[in-house]
Amino acid sequence: EQDAVDPILISLLVRLRNLQISMNTKMRSNAFAAYGALSAYGAGSQHHAFLEQIHATLPRLILHLHDNDLSVRLACRNTFQLLAPLMEVDGLSSLLNKQYFTSDRRSDYEDFIRDLTRQLCRLSPVRVDSYLESAIQ
């Protein structure tokens, strides 16, 4: 399976990124879910390129953790949990196991964002500018 997916993996991820901004909630939800499903192929020969795609998508994924649509929120939570181990960021998985990650309350989402931001700034300071650029776009 890995050999069949490797040549098209990055192309699939880029196409899914475009669908993640769809106004159609079902399309958006399915695009995030498919992105997470492809994480099973992210540890192979395309790991570095896959990791770059994760970082390119991360701001969008974080924003949609508090999407108005429940199916989008759930797809994003599941996808984030699948992608976190591939990101190799110490402490990230523990943040995703806290109650505020699965909560639908705005204040819990804000607490999660605060803690996640601290973690990412400390461990990936070179990526912060690109995260901000992506979030603004």
Secondary structure as UniProt FT lines:
FT   HELIX           2..5
FT   HELIX           6..8
FT   HELIX           9..19
FT   TURN            20..21
FT   HELIX           25..37
FT   HELIX           38..41
FT   TURN            42..43
FT   TURN            45..46
FT   HELIX           47..64
FT   TURN            65..66
FT   HELIX           70..87
FT   TURN            90..91
FT   HELIX           92..96
FT   HELIX           99..102
FT   HELIX           106..123
FT   HELIX           125..127
FT   HELIX           128..136
//
